[in-house]
């Protein structure tokens, strides 16, 4: 196989829909805006697509389908800080229709509810259960569908507004490498043609 064919194959591979890798990383965001507060949660969660029930329901501890999580709480009355999987008893996941894990999950069509991710969902949910014990700062915990509660001096609620996949850097790098290789070969071909043309006119 020539170098051009190899490079074209590399580029084509990046353009074909990818079979989900086992471990997928998602950016998460909750906002207290619709609950009239300034609290916000941002973070990331890593899940194993091979173990995820999609569609389906699961309530489990971290380390299985849901591998790890890191959350940063800000703007709250008394719960600001960083929380990881060690701060949670488990994670709750439910979807009545298969979700496309390559796209933003919030807003995707869901059976029995208009969209996955809406706060008043009856049959779909994503939530966290804090393992809070007396005397420790409470991590965010389940309040209602897609809504977490921040416990403290004043309890505050935040609703899920984004659950989006983090692009895989390897795919972008492979595409860039392939395009750079093609550009380099075309430049060499142009120089070769130009050189031949100049000799013909000499």
PEFEN-V720002 format. One record per residue. N is the residue number from 1. PSI is psi as a letter, one per 40 degrees, with the letter a starting at -180 (none if undefined). Layout:
n | psi
N | PSI
N | PSI
This chain:
n | psi
1 | h
2 | i
3 | d
4 | d
5 | d
6 | d
7 | d
8 | d
9 | d
10 | d
11 | d
12 | d
13 | d
14 | e
15 | e
16 | h
17 | h
18 | i
19 | h
20 | h
21 | i
22 | d
23 | h
24 | h
25 | h
26 | i
27 | h
28 | i
29 | h
30 | i
31 | i
32 | e
33 | d
34 | e
35 | e
36 | f
37 | i
38 | e
39 | i
40 | i
41 | h
42 | i
43 | a
44 | i
45 | i
46 | h
47 | i
48 | h
49 | d
50 | d
51 | e
52 | h
53 | h
54 | g
55 | i
56 | a
57 | h
58 | i
59 | h
60 | i
61 | i
62 | i
63 | e
64 | b
65 | d
66 | h
67 | d
68 | i
69 | i
70 | h
71 | i
72 | h
73 | h
74 | i
75 | e
76 | i
77 | d
78 | e
79 | e
80 | i
81 | a
82 | h
83 | i
84 | a
85 | d
86 | e
87 | e
88 | h
89 | d
90 | a
91 | i
92 | h
93 | h
94 | h
95 | h
96 | e
97 | i
98 | h
99 | i
100 | h
101 | e
102 | e
103 | i
104 | h
105 | d
106 | h
107 | e
108 | i
109 | h
110 | h
111 | h
112 | e
113 | i
114 | d
115 | i
116 | h
117 | e
118 | i
119 | d
120 | f
121 | i
122 | d
123 | e
124 | i
125 | i
126 | h
127 | i
128 | i
129 | h
130 | i
131 | f
132 | h
133 | i
134 | h
135 | e
136 | i
137 | h
138 | h
139 | i
140 | i
141 | i
142 | h
143 | d
144 | a
145 | h
146 | e
147 | h
148 | i
149 | h
150 | h
151 | i
152 | a
153 | d
154 | h
155 | h
156 | i
157 | i
158 | h
159 | i
160 | h
161 | e
162 | h
163 | g
164 | i
165 | i
166 | h
167 | i
168 | h
169 | d
170 | d
171 | d
172 | d
173 | d
174 | d
175 | d
176 | d
177 | d
178 | d
179 | d
180 | d
181 | d
182 | d
183 | d
184 | d
185 | d
186 | d
187 | d
188 | d
189 | d
190 | d
191 | d
192 | d
193 | d
194 | d
195 | d
196 | d
197 | d
198 | d
199 | d
200 | d
201 | e
202 | none
